[in-house]
Amino acid sequence: MPMLNGAGLFSLSGGLAWHMRALRHRKGWSQFIAAVNWWLGTWNHGCKGLLLLGPSAGWCLQGSFLAGFQRIHAIDLDPLAPAFFKRLHGSDLGRVGTTLTWERGDFFERLDDLLRLYPGHAILFTNVLGQHALHQREPGRAESDLKALATRLLGRQWASFHDRLSGTWPTGRPIPPAFRLEKAEEATVLAARVAGQGEWIDHLTTHVLPDNCKRIVMPWPITPGKLHWIEAGHVA
């Protein structure tokens, strides 16, 4: 979740502030991390290689999932991501001999090249697509970029977990459980479903996945008093 311009060290959605937040609060994400990795375990991609797009440090991934690949190529704008990723997952990957390579760049701009260079790799967007709107100056550009992904990825095995909604959530109030959706659901309908009060931020990811794709929506209490609803789905 890095910033689009410059060093990527300071950003509303990533960089140094994001890593410090993750270090402070990750213990409270255990249920969400378990849910994400359970869902990843249901992804029957059949691939030995993985294109890992926007993974940051892989704070919400588990080594057991990553170690299932022989080769991983990761791309992120954040210059700190490789070091934090190695700290979290290096031993798991080293134990099974997974080859990990890194590239610093914008995967939206590089996507066509990446698809050509890694034709047999599965593709995973790691909780990054919901941040795309923060890095686009042109109104409407972010949503059109996101809507176009399914077409650009036709014929590939790919998956994404991404922000749908975020907002405040009173500390101590029970958080609703994860639930399944059979198709895309508009943000206003989804907000009513999760019984949230106050204003919710729409992350413009309603149509990232093909409209008839089955998906799961999971709560992520990112910090005390702040809740994100994460949608996850995979496409053959």
PyMOL commands that set and color helices and strands:
alter all, ss='L'
color gray80, all
select helices_A, chain A and resi 15-41+63-66+81-96+107-117+129-135+141-152+187-193
alter helices_A, ss='H'
color red, helices_A
select strands_A, chain A and resi 49-53+71-76+99-104+121-126+158-168+179-181+200-202+215-223+226-235
alter strands_A, ss='S'
color yellow, strands_A
deselect
rebuild
show_as cartoon
